[in-house]
Amino acid sequence: MYLPRSNIHRILALTLPGGISFGILLYALISMVVPQGGASPSVAFVLAFLFGGVIGLALSLAVWISLRYALAEARRYAALVLQADLPPVTDQDPLVALRQTVADAIAAVPQPPVLAILAQRLIAATDRDAMVAAVAECLANHVAARGAVLLLHDPERGILIPSAGWGLASVNRAVTFDIDGSAVGRAVRERRAVSFSSVQMRSLLAATSSQALTVTSWPLWVQQTPLGALCLIIAGADVRLNEAQQQLIEQAAALFTVHLQTSVYRQWFDREQRRLSAFEQVMTSVIEQPDLERALVQLLRIAADVTDSSHGTLLLIDAESFTIRTRITLSGGDVLPLNLAAAPILKHGLAGWVLRTRRGAIIDDIERDTRWIPTPGLELMRSALAMPLFHGDRPLGVLTLADSTPYRYSQRALALVAALAAYAVAMMVHHRYAGIIEPPEITQARQLLGMYLAPDVIRDLLAHQAKAMQALQPQVITATLLYACLRGVDRLTDVTVHQLVEHIANPFHTECRAIVYQQQGAYVAIDERSFCAVFGFPQPRFDDAPRALQTAQQVQVAIARLRGRWRQQFGADLAIAGGVTTGQLAVGVLGGDQPVTMAWTGAAMREARRLCQLARNDEIVVTAAVLKTTQADQFTLDPLTPVSLQNGDEPMDIYRLASYS
């Protein structure tokens, strides 16, 4: 049966057919009891229909009057109870007017002053936990809140950190949300509310719950500055808040933000004030400390304080031997002994990495970075910061800070630690630290040996001062020499001296010196086209001869690469020739109190030069003495005609060294 939309029409649609049916039924009953002989059936039916219609209209009128009376009584009673005037009725339909009356009465019911109560509780709150509890408890009467957590924004690190909680919420400061990379962080940045399931935000729950929960995050902003987010944990899965609930939470969040900003700004101000006071302390008491070690301990404590670090270490190293001289740590004697920790830390750890790269570094999460080496006896760290200490090009040590929470350090913290590291170097210079001020004889040895030996060989040698001084004393050693010269330079008549030095001599010596240094030999530049590589200085080694032969082969390969470039530039083909021998070599310093160079002379030098003269282009000639300490199958050697290298000497066996295939 079709029912019209209007309620009064619905009344008529129900009562009028009912009255007609009742009239027909009643007329039929009367006709059966009192028969009427004169009337036809059609006339009787019409009379019954009219009688039923009158009854139906009477019923409709009775219902209409009843509804109007009920409407009037409902409005009167609502006004009496609520002590308020209801809005006038806008629809004459009594059923519509009744629904409007009920809605107006509900709207007129006085609501409890939620925001006023919340404001009073926020004023009385002494910490952030109390503030979050006040907001959550006030909202719990209107939203099925089971917990709440405050995610506070750290602008230096760009992350959200749990700061306070209530109910089912967990305040684990090791949990962080990136302001740019996480969903909740992006919602805060875009100033919009967002909902998550309890599975997605399980890190914010105190314990795993079988109850279905929804986490709704509300952004907290002050003008153009984000303070964080208020996350409500609501009972139910995929809860959707109605408009009134959303408006209430938004108003409560705005009120909460007003009270929270004072606490946050005070925290930021106190942090900057503490940092400023720390640097003032460095400028006054620390830098004037007469004892260097105590001054460095104070500086380490200040560095840990300004970065909120729970652990700090200052390693002072020996620049020559690349070993740790001293370790200053805030953890006392609970960490691994120095002799056990030094080697892996400087070779594989974060300290060694920053020394090699000469720049500070931050590890946001140690569990995802292999540069951090865990130290037995030290609590589990999650983030670290390291800053190298350099005086010019000389490494002095590493300042390392660590903490048990991830994402502890920011670029601002790195800059602060860099400034403190500069103060540490200044204090070490002021106290004439031994690692900076080296003895004059060591400086002279560094300058002299730097002309012939690789930097790592010099560093290892200067780590033992007695060996360094012994290397500079006049002495006769048994060494293996490679003497090599570049042939064909005399044919370059159109080449200027500048072109000869820049395009031929410099590349020639650069390539050959790098090869000799790689093989741990001493490089003696004879002139712009010749050099001598000495293997056995400053200390002889069992593999001097094999290293000399390997160097000769590698020099051949390097010169073959340079020949193509020289052929294009100058139109001449230059070749290499060399000789390798083992014998006595006299080494010593020439000069008085100011030594300037070292002398390299002796029978081995003359024999190597003579072999180089006898060799043909692109040929390396080797004496039999070199083969005594070389494995037979290590190199390919072709015998040549024996020759006498000096007047009156017996001819000796010589060989041609095969180049690399």
C-alpha positions as CSV (number, residue, x, y, z in Angstrom):
1,M,0.0,0.0,0.0
2,Y,1.4,3.4,-1.0
3,L,1.8,5.9,1.9
4,P,2.2,9.6,1.1
5,R,5.1,11.5,2.6
6,S,3.0,14.0,4.5
7,N,2.1,12.7,8.0
8,I,-1.4,14.2,7.9
9,H,-2.0,12.5,4.6
10,R,-0.8,9.3,6.2
11,I,-3.4,9.6,8.9
12,L,-6.1,10.1,6.3
13,A,-4.8,7.2,4.2
14,L,-5.1,4.9,7.2
15,T,-8.2,6.1,9.0
16,L,-10.5,6.8,6.0
17,P,-10.2,3.3,4.4
18,G,-10.6,1.8,7.9
19,G,-13.8,3.8,8.6
20,I,-15.2,2.8,5.2
21,S,-14.5,-0.8,5.8
22,F,-16.0,-0.6,9.3
23,G,-19.1,1.2,8.0
24,I,-19.6,-1.5,5.3
25,L,-19.1,-4.3,7.8
26,L,-21.5,-2.6,10.3
27,Y,-24.2,-2.1,7.6
28,A,-23.9,-5.7,6.5
29,L,-24.4,-6.9,10.0
30,I,-27.5,-4.7,10.5
31,S,-28.9,-5.9,7.2
32,M,-28.6,-9.4,8.3
33,V,-30.3,-8.8,11.6
34,V,-33.0,-6.4,10.3
35,P,-33.8,-7.3,6.7
36,Q,-34.9,-4.4,4.5
37,G,-37.1,-5.5,1.7
38,G,-37.5,-2.3,-0.4
39,A,-33.9,-1.3,-1.0
40,S,-31.8,-2.6,-3.9
41,P,-28.3,-3.9,-3.3
42,S,-26.5,-1.1,-5.0
43,V,-28.3,1.6,-3.0
44,A,-27.5,-0.4,0.1
45,F,-23.8,-0.5,-0.7
46,V,-23.7,3.2,-1.4
47,L,-25.4,4.0,1.9
48,A,-22.9,1.7,3.6
49,F,-19.9,3.4,1.9
50,L,-21.1,6.9,2.9
51,F,-21.7,5.7,6.4
52,G,-18.1,4.3,6.6
53,G,-16.7,7.5,5.1
54,V,-18.3,9.5,7.8
55,I,-16.8,7.2,10.5
56,G,-13.4,7.5,8.8
57,L,-13.5,11.3,8.8
58,A,-14.5,11.3,12.4
59,L,-11.6,9.1,13.3
60,S,-9.2,11.3,11.3
61,L,-10.5,14.4,13.1
62,A,-10.1,12.7,16.4
63,V,-6.5,11.7,15.7
64,W,-5.7,15.2,14.4
65,I,-7.1,16.8,17.5
66,S,-5.2,14.4,19.7
67,L,-1.9,15.1,18.0
68,R,-2.4,18.8,18.3
69,Y,-3.2,18.4,21.9
70,A,-0.1,16.2,22.5
71,L,2.1,18.8,20.6
72,A,0.8,21.6,22.8
73,E,1.3,19.6,26.0
74,A,4.8,18.5,25.0
75,R,5.9,22.1,24.2
76,R,4.4,23.4,27.4
77,Y,6.0,20.6,29.5
78,A,9.4,21.1,27.8
79,A,9.4,24.8,28.4
80,L,8.4,24.3,32.0
81,V,11.1,21.7,32.8
82,L,13.9,23.3,30.8
83,Q,13.0,26.8,31.9
84,A,13.6,28.0,28.3
85,D,11.5,29.2,25.4
86,L,11.4,26.8,22.5
87,P,11.6,28.1,18.9
88,P,8.2,28.4,17.2
89,V,6.9,25.6,15.2
90,T,7.8,25.9,11.5
91,D,5.5,23.1,10.1
92,Q,1.7,22.7,10.6
93,D,2.0,18.9,10.4
94,P,1.6,17.8,14.0
95,L,3.9,14.8,13.7
96,V,6.7,16.9,12.1
97,A,6.1,19.6,14.8
98,L,6.4,16.9,17.5
99,R,9.8,15.8,16.1
100,Q,10.9,19.4,16.0
101,T,9.8,19.9,19.5
102,V,11.8,16.9,20.7
103,A,14.9,18.2,18.9
104,D,14.5,21.7,20.3
105,A,14.1,20.3,23.8
106,I,17.3,18.2,23.5
107,A,19.2,21.2,22.2
108,A,17.9,23.3,25.1
109,V,19.1,20.8,27.7
110,P,22.0,22.6,29.4
111,Q,25.3,20.9,28.6
112,P,28.0,20.5,31.2
113,P,30.8,23.1,30.9
114,V,33.4,20.7,29.4
115,L,35.8,23.3,28.2
116,A,35.5,25.4,31.3
117,I,36.3,22.4,33.5
118,L,39.2,21.5,31.1
119,A,40.6,25.0,31.4
120,Q,40.6,24.8,35.2
121,R,42.3,21.4,35.2
122,L,44.9,22.6,32.7
123,I,45.7,25.6,34.9
124,A,46.1,23.3,37.9
125,A,48.3,20.7,36.1
126,T,51.9,20.6,37.1
127,D,53.4,18.6,34.3
128,R,52.5,17.3,30.8
129,D,51.2,13.9,32.1
130,A,48.6,15.8,34.2
131,M,47.7,18.0,31.2
132,V,47.2,15.0,28.9
133,A,45.2,13.2,31.6
134,A,42.9,16.3,32.1
135,V,42.2,16.5,28.3
136,A,41.6,12.7,28.0
137,E,39.3,12.4,31.0
138,C,37.2,15.4,29.9
139,L,36.8,14.0,26.4
140,A,36.1,10.4,27.7
141,N,32.5,11.5,28.6
142,H,31.8,12.2,25.0
143,V,34.2,9.9,23.2
144,A,35.1,6.3,24.2
145,A,38.7,7.3,24.9
146,R,40.8,4.5,26.5
147,G,44.1,6.3,26.3
148,A,46.0,9.4,25.1
149,V,49.6,10.2,24.2
150,L,51.3,13.5,23.4
151,L,53.8,13.4,20.5
152,L,56.0,16.4,21.0
153,H,57.8,18.0,18.0
154,D,61.6,18.4,18.2
155,P,62.4,21.1,15.5
156,E,66.1,20.5,15.6
157,R,65.8,16.8,14.7
158,G,62.5,17.0,12.8
159,I,60.9,14.2,14.7
160,L,57.9,13.5,16.9
161,I,58.6,12.0,20.3
162,P,56.2,10.6,22.9
163,S,56.3,13.0,25.8
164,A,53.3,12.2,28.1
165,G,50.5,9.6,28.2
166,W,47.3,8.5,29.9
167,G,45.4,5.2,30.1
168,L,46.5,2.6,27.5
169,A,49.1,4.8,26.0
170,S,52.8,4.1,26.3
171,V,55.4,6.8,26.6
172,N,58.5,5.2,25.1
173,R,61.0,7.9,24.2
174,A,62.8,5.4,22.0
175,V,59.9,5.5,19.6
176,T,60.1,8.4,17.1
177,F,58.2,9.5,14.1
178,D,59.8,11.5,11.3
179,I,58.0,14.8,10.6
180,D,58.4,14.2,6.8
181,G,58.6,10.5,6.4
182,S,55.9,9.1,8.7
183,A,52.1,9.2,8.1
184,V,51.4,10.9,11.5
185,G,54.3,13.4,10.8
186,R,52.9,14.3,7.4
187,A,49.4,14.8,9.0
188,V,50.9,17.2,11.6
189,R,52.8,19.1,8.9
190,E,49.6,19.4,6.8
191,R,47.4,20.3,9.8
192,R,44.9,17.6,9.5
193,A,43.5,14.9,11.7
194,V,44.1,11.3,10.8
195,S,43.0,7.9,12.2
196,F,45.0,4.7,12.5
197,S,44.3,1.2,13.6
198,S,45.9,-0.1,16.8
199,V,48.1,-2.4,14.7
200,Q,49.5,0.5,12.8
201,M,50.3,2.5,16.0
202,R,51.0,-0.5,18.3
203,S,54.2,1.3,19.5
204,L,52.0,3.8,21.3
205,L,50.1,1.1,23.3
206,A,51.4,0.1,26.7
207,A,50.5,-3.6,26.0
208,T,48.9,-5.7,23.3
209,S,45.2,-5.6,23.7
210,S,42.6,-8.0,22.3
211,Q,40.1,-5.1,22.2
212,A,39.7,-3.3,18.8
213,L,41.1,0.2,19.1
214,T,41.4,3.3,16.9
215,V,44.1,5.9,17.3
216,T,43.1,9.4,16.2
217,S,45.9,12.0,15.8
218,W,45.0,15.7,16.2
219,P,47.7,18.3,15.1
220,L,48.8,20.9,17.6
221,W,50.0,24.2,16.1
222,V,50.8,27.7,17.3
223,Q,50.6,30.1,14.4
224,Q,53.2,28.8,11.9
225,T,55.0,26.5,14.4
226,P,54.0,22.8,14.9
227,L,54.1,21.7,18.6
228,G,53.2,18.1,18.0
229,A,50.1,15.9,18.0
230,L,47.5,14.6,20.5
231,C,46.7,11.0,19.9
232,L,43.5,9.6,21.4
233,I,43.1,5.8,21.7
234,I,39.4,5.1,21.2
235,A,37.6,1.9,21.8
236,G,36.3,0.2,18.6
237,A,37.6,-0.6,15.2
238,D,37.6,2.1,12.5
239,V,35.7,4.6,14.7
240,R,34.2,7.6,12.9
241,L,33.5,10.6,15.0
242,N,30.4,12.7,14.4
243,E,30.5,16.4,13.8
244,A,29.8,17.4,17.4
245,Q,32.6,15.1,18.7
246,Q,35.1,16.4,16.1
247,Q,34.3,20.0,17.1
248,L,34.6,19.2,20.8
249,I,38.1,17.5,20.3
250,E,39.2,20.4,18.1
251,Q,38.3,22.9,20.8
252,A,39.9,20.8,23.5
253,A,43.1,20.5,21.4
254,A,43.2,24.2,20.9
255,L,42.8,24.8,24.6
256,F,45.5,22.2,25.3
257,T,47.8,23.9,22.8
258,V,47.5,27.2,24.6
259,H,48.6,25.7,27.9
260,L,51.2,23.4,26.2
261,Q,53.0,26.1,24.3
262,T,54.2,27.8,27.5
263,S,55.8,24.6,28.7
264,V,57.4,23.8,25.3
265,Y,58.8,27.3,24.8
266,R,60.1,27.3,28.3
267,Q,61.8,24.0,27.6
268,W,63.4,25.4,24.4
269,F,64.5,28.5,26.2
270,D,66.0,26.5,29.1
271,R,67.9,24.3,26.6
272,E,69.4,27.3,24.8
273,Q,70.2,29.0,28.1
274,R,71.9,25.8,29.3
275,R,74.0,25.7,26.2
276,L,75.0,29.3,26.5
277,S,75.9,28.8,30.2
278,A,78.0,25.8,29.2
279,F,80.0,27.8,26.6
280,E,80.5,30.5,29.2
281,Q,81.9,27.9,31.5
282,V,84.3,26.7,28.8
283,M,85.5,30.3,28.4
284,T,86.0,30.8,32.1
285,S,86.7,27.8,34.3
286,V,87.5,25.1,31.8
287,I,90.0,26.9,29.6
288,E,91.8,28.2,32.7
289,Q,92.2,24.7,34.3
290,P,95.9,24.1,34.9
291,D,95.6,20.4,34.4
292,L,94.9,19.3,30.8
293,E,93.2,16.0,31.7
294,R,90.8,17.6,34.1
295,A,90.0,20.3,31.6
296,L,89.2,17.7,29.0
297,V,87.0,15.8,31.5
298,Q,85.0,19.0,32.2
299,L,84.8,19.7,28.5
300,L,83.5,16.1,27.8
301,R,80.8,16.6,30.5
302,I,79.7,19.9,29.0
303,A,79.5,18.2,25.5
304,A,77.3,15.5,27.0
305,D,75.1,18.0,28.8
306,V,74.4,20.3,25.8
307,T,73.5,17.3,23.7
308,D,71.6,15.4,26.4
309,S,73.9,12.4,26.0
310,S,74.2,9.5,28.5
311,H,77.7,8.5,27.4
312,G,80.8,10.3,26.3
313,T,84.3,9.4,25.4
314,L,87.4,11.4,24.3
315,L,90.2,9.4,22.6
316,L,93.6,11.0,22.2
317,I,95.7,9.2,19.6
318,D,99.3,9.1,18.5
319,A,99.2,10.6,15.0
320,E,102.3,8.6,13.9
321,S,101.4,5.1,15.0
322,F,97.6,5.7,14.9
323,T,97.2,4.2,18.3
324,I,95.3,5.5,21.3
325,R,97.3,7.4,23.9
326,T,94.6,8.3,26.4
327,R,90.9,7.6,26.8
328,I,88.6,9.8,28.9
329,T,85.1,8.5,29.4
330,L,82.1,9.4,31.5
331,S,81.5,5.7,32.2
332,G,84.5,5.3,34.4
333,G,86.2,1.9,34.5
334,D,83.2,-0.1,33.4
335,V,84.1,-0.2,29.8
336,L,86.5,-2.5,27.9
337,P,90.2,-2.0,28.7
338,L,92.1,0.4,26.4
339,N,94.5,-2.1,25.0
340,L,91.6,-4.4,23.8
341,A,89.4,-1.6,22.5
342,A,91.9,0.5,20.6
343,A,92.6,-1.6,17.5
344,P,89.0,-2.4,16.4
345,I,87.7,1.2,17.3
346,L,90.3,2.9,15.1
347,K,90.2,0.3,12.3
348,H,86.5,-0.5,12.0
349,G,84.7,1.8,14.4
350,L,83.1,5.2,14.1
351,A,86.2,6.9,15.6
352,G,88.4,5.6,12.9
353,W,85.8,6.6,10.2
354,V,85.7,10.2,11.2
355,L,89.5,10.4,11.5
356,R,89.9,9.1,7.9
357,T,87.2,11.3,6.5
358,R,88.2,14.3,8.6
359,R,84.6,15.3,9.4
360,G,82.0,14.7,12.1
361,A,79.3,12.1,11.8
362,I,75.9,11.2,13.3
363,I,74.4,7.7,13.6
364,D,70.6,8.0,14.0
365,D,70.1,4.4,14.8
366,I,73.1,2.2,15.8
367,E,71.1,-1.0,15.0
368,R,71.2,0.1,11.3
369,D,74.8,1.2,11.1
370,T,77.9,-1.1,11.2
371,R,80.3,1.7,12.2
372,W,79.4,1.5,15.9
373,I,81.3,-1.2,17.8
374,P,79.4,-2.3,21.0
375,T,81.6,-2.1,24.1
376,P,81.1,-4.7,26.8
377,G,80.2,-3.1,30.1
378,L,78.5,-0.2,28.5
379,E,74.7,-0.1,28.2
380,L,73.1,-0.6,24.8
381,M,73.4,2.6,22.8
382,R,71.0,3.5,20.0
383,S,72.4,6.8,18.6
384,A,75.9,8.3,18.4
385,L,77.8,11.4,17.4
386,A,81.6,11.6,16.7
387,M,83.8,14.6,16.0
388,P,87.5,14.4,15.1
389,L,90.1,16.7,16.7
390,F,92.7,18.0,14.3
391,H,95.5,20.5,14.7
392,G,96.1,21.6,11.1
393,D,96.6,18.3,9.2
394,R,97.6,16.4,12.4
395,P,95.0,14.2,14.0
396,L,94.8,14.4,17.8
397,G,91.8,12.4,18.8
398,V,88.0,11.9,18.6
399,L,85.2,13.1,20.8
400,T,82.3,10.6,20.8
401,L,78.9,10.9,22.4
402,A,76.2,8.3,22.6
403,D,72.7,7.8,24.0
404,S,70.3,4.9,24.5
405,T,67.5,6.6,22.4
406,P,67.6,6.7,18.6
407,Y,67.6,9.9,16.6
408,R,69.1,11.8,19.6
409,Y,71.4,14.1,17.6
410,S,70.7,16.9,15.1
411,Q,72.9,19.0,12.9
412,R,72.7,21.7,15.5
413,A,74.2,19.3,18.1
414,L,76.9,18.4,15.6
415,A,77.8,22.1,15.2
416,L,77.9,22.6,19.0
417,V,80.2,19.6,19.4
418,A,82.4,20.9,16.6
419,A,82.8,24.2,18.5
420,L,83.7,22.3,21.7
421,A,86.2,20.2,19.8
422,A,87.9,23.4,18.6
423,Y,88.0,24.5,22.3
424,A,89.6,21.1,23.1
425,V,92.3,21.6,20.5
426,A,92.9,25.1,21.7
427,M,93.4,23.8,25.3
428,M,95.8,21.1,24.1
429,V,97.8,23.7,22.3
430,H,97.8,25.9,25.4
431,H,99.1,23.1,27.5
432,R,101.7,22.1,24.8
433,Y,100.3,18.7,24.4
434,A,102.9,16.2,23.3
435,G,100.8,15.1,20.4
436,I,101.1,18.6,18.9
437,I,104.5,19.8,19.9
438,E,106.9,17.2,18.6
439,P,110.7,17.2,19.2
440,P,112.9,19.1,16.6
441,E,114.7,15.9,15.7
442,I,111.4,14.2,14.8
443,T,110.4,17.2,12.7
444,Q,113.7,16.9,10.8
445,A,113.3,13.2,10.4
446,R,109.8,13.7,9.0
447,Q,111.0,16.3,6.5
448,L,114.0,14.1,5.3
449,L,112.2,10.8,5.2
450,G,109.2,12.4,3.5
451,M,111.4,13.0,0.4
452,Y,111.8,9.2,-0.1
453,L,109.3,7.1,1.8
454,A,105.5,6.7,1.7
455,P,103.5,8.5,4.4
456,D,102.3,5.3,6.1
457,V,105.9,4.0,6.3
458,I,107.0,7.3,7.8
459,R,104.2,7.1,10.4
460,D,105.1,3.6,11.4
461,L,108.8,4.5,11.6
462,L,108.2,7.7,13.7
463,A,106.1,5.7,16.1
464,H,109.4,4.4,17.4
465,Q,111.8,7.4,17.7
466,A,114.9,5.2,18.1
467,K,114.3,3.5,14.7
468,A,113.7,6.8,13.1
469,M,116.9,8.2,14.4
470,Q,118.8,5.0,13.4
471,A,117.4,5.3,9.8
472,L,119.1,8.8,9.5
473,Q,122.5,7.6,10.7
474,P,125.2,6.8,8.1
475,Q,125.1,3.0,7.5
476,V,125.7,0.3,5.0
477,I,122.8,-1.9,4.2
478,T,122.1,-4.8,2.0
479,A,119.3,-3.8,-0.4
480,T,117.7,-4.6,-3.7
481,L,117.6,-1.7,-6.1
482,L,115.6,-1.0,-9.3
483,Y,117.3,1.7,-11.4
484,A,115.1,2.9,-14.3
485,C,115.5,5.6,-16.9
486,L,113.3,7.0,-19.7
487,R,114.9,6.9,-23.1
488,G,114.2,9.0,-26.2
489,V,113.8,12.3,-24.4
490,D,116.9,13.7,-26.2
491,R,115.1,13.5,-29.5
492,L,112.5,16.0,-28.3
493,T,114.4,19.0,-29.6
494,D,111.2,21.2,-30.0
495,V,110.1,20.7,-26.4
496,T,110.7,23.5,-24.0
497,V,112.0,22.9,-20.5
498,H,108.6,23.8,-19.1
499,Q,106.8,21.2,-21.3
500,L,109.5,18.6,-20.5
501,V,108.9,19.0,-16.8
502,E,105.1,19.4,-16.8
503,H,104.1,16.8,-19.4
504,I,106.9,14.2,-19.2
505,A,109.0,14.4,-16.0
506,N,106.1,15.0,-13.6
507,P,103.8,12.3,-14.9
508,F,106.8,9.9,-15.1
509,H,107.9,10.4,-11.5
510,T,104.3,10.6,-10.2
511,E,103.3,7.2,-11.7
512,C,106.6,5.5,-10.7
513,R,106.6,7.0,-7.2
514,A,103.1,5.7,-6.5
515,I,104.1,2.2,-7.6
516,V,107.2,2.2,-5.4
517,Y,105.3,3.5,-2.4
518,Q,102.6,0.8,-2.9
519,Q,105.4,-1.8,-2.7
520,Q,106.8,-0.2,0.5
521,G,110.0,1.0,-1.2
522,A,112.1,4.1,-1.0
523,Y,111.9,6.4,-4.1
524,V,115.1,8.3,-5.0
525,A,114.6,10.7,-8.0
526,I,117.9,11.0,-9.9
527,D,116.9,13.5,-12.5
528,E,113.9,14.3,-14.7
529,R,114.2,11.0,-16.5
530,S,115.7,8.5,-14.0
531,F,114.9,7.2,-10.5
532,C,116.1,4.4,-8.2
533,A,113.8,2.4,-6.0
534,V,115.5,0.9,-2.8
535,F,113.9,-2.1,-1.1
536,G,115.5,-2.8,2.3
537,F,115.4,0.7,3.8
538,P,114.8,1.6,6.6
539,Q,114.6,-2.1,7.6
540,P,115.5,-5.1,5.4
541,R,112.7,-7.6,4.7
542,F,112.7,-11.1,3.4
543,D,110.7,-10.2,0.3
544,D,112.8,-7.2,-0.9
545,A,113.7,-8.9,-4.1
546,P,110.2,-10.0,-5.2
547,R,108.8,-6.6,-4.4
548,A,111.6,-5.0,-6.6
549,L,110.7,-7.3,-9.5
550,Q,107.0,-6.6,-9.1
551,T,107.7,-2.9,-9.1
552,A,109.7,-3.2,-12.3
553,Q,106.8,-5.0,-14.0
554,Q,104.3,-2.4,-12.9
555,V,106.5,0.4,-14.0
556,Q,106.6,-1.1,-17.5
557,V,102.8,-1.2,-17.6
558,A,102.5,2.4,-16.3
559,I,105.0,3.7,-18.9
560,A,103.2,1.8,-21.7
561,R,100.0,3.8,-20.8
562,L,102.0,7.1,-20.8
563,R,103.7,6.4,-24.1
564,G,100.4,6.8,-26.1
565,R,99.8,10.2,-24.6
566,W,103.4,11.3,-25.2
567,R,103.2,10.0,-28.8
568,Q,100.1,12.2,-29.5
569,Q,101.5,15.3,-27.8
570,F,105.1,15.2,-29.1
571,G,105.2,12.7,-31.9
572,A,108.1,10.7,-30.3
573,D,108.1,7.3,-28.8
574,L,109.7,7.1,-25.4
575,A,110.8,3.8,-23.8
576,I,111.8,2.6,-20.4
577,A,114.9,0.6,-19.4
578,G,115.9,-0.7,-16.0
579,G,118.2,-2.9,-14.0
580,V,117.6,-4.8,-10.8
581,T,120.4,-6.0,-8.4
582,T,121.1,-6.8,-4.8
583,G,124.1,-5.5,-3.0
584,Q,125.7,-3.1,-0.5
585,L,124.3,0.4,-0.3
586,A,125.7,3.3,1.8
587,V,122.9,5.5,3.2
588,G,123.5,8.7,5.2
589,V,122.6,12.3,5.8
590,L,124.5,15.1,4.2
591,G,124.8,18.4,6.1
592,G,125.6,19.7,9.5
593,D,123.1,20.9,12.1
594,Q,120.5,21.5,9.3
595,P,120.4,18.3,7.2
596,V,118.9,18.8,3.9
597,T,119.2,15.6,2.0
598,M,120.4,12.0,2.1
599,A,123.1,10.2,0.1
600,W,122.5,6.9,-1.6
601,T,125.7,5.4,-3.0
602,G,127.6,2.1,-3.1
603,A,128.3,-0.9,-5.3
604,A,124.6,-1.8,-5.6
605,M,123.8,1.7,-7.0
606,R,126.6,1.4,-9.6
607,E,125.6,-2.1,-10.7
608,A,121.9,-1.1,-11.0
609,R,122.9,2.0,-13.1
610,R,125.2,-0.2,-15.3
611,L,122.4,-2.8,-15.8
612,C,120.0,0.0,-16.9
613,Q,122.6,1.2,-19.4
614,L,123.0,-2.3,-20.8
615,A,119.3,-2.9,-21.1
616,R,117.5,-2.4,-24.4
617,N,114.4,-0.3,-24.8
618,D,111.4,-1.7,-22.7
619,E,113.7,-4.3,-21.1
620,I,114.5,-4.9,-17.4
621,V,117.8,-6.7,-16.7
622,V,118.2,-8.7,-13.5
623,T,121.3,-10.1,-11.8
624,A,121.6,-13.6,-10.4
625,A,121.9,-12.2,-6.9
626,V,118.3,-11.1,-7.0
627,L,117.1,-14.6,-7.7
628,K,118.5,-16.1,-4.5
629,T,115.5,-14.8,-2.4
630,T,112.9,-15.2,-5.2
631,Q,110.8,-18.3,-5.9
632,A,111.7,-19.9,-9.2
633,D,108.1,-19.9,-10.5
634,Q,107.2,-16.5,-9.3
635,F,108.6,-14.6,-12.3
636,T,109.5,-15.4,-15.9
637,L,113.2,-14.7,-16.5
638,D,115.1,-15.3,-19.8
639,P,118.9,-15.8,-19.5
640,L,121.2,-13.4,-21.3
641,T,124.9,-13.4,-22.1
642,P,126.9,-13.0,-18.9
643,V,128.6,-9.6,-18.6
644,S,131.2,-7.9,-16.5
645,L,129.6,-4.9,-14.7
646,Q,132.9,-3.4,-13.6
647,N,136.4,-3.4,-15.0
648,G,138.3,-6.5,-13.8
649,D,135.3,-8.3,-12.4
650,E,134.3,-11.8,-13.5
651,P,131.3,-11.9,-15.9
652,M,128.0,-12.5,-14.0
653,D,124.8,-14.1,-15.1
654,I,122.0,-11.7,-16.0
655,Y,118.4,-12.2,-17.0
656,R,115.6,-10.4,-18.8
657,L,112.5,-9.9,-16.8
658,A,109.3,-10.7,-18.7
659,S,106.7,-8.0,-18.4
660,Y,103.1,-8.6,-17.4
661,S,101.0,-10.5,-20.0
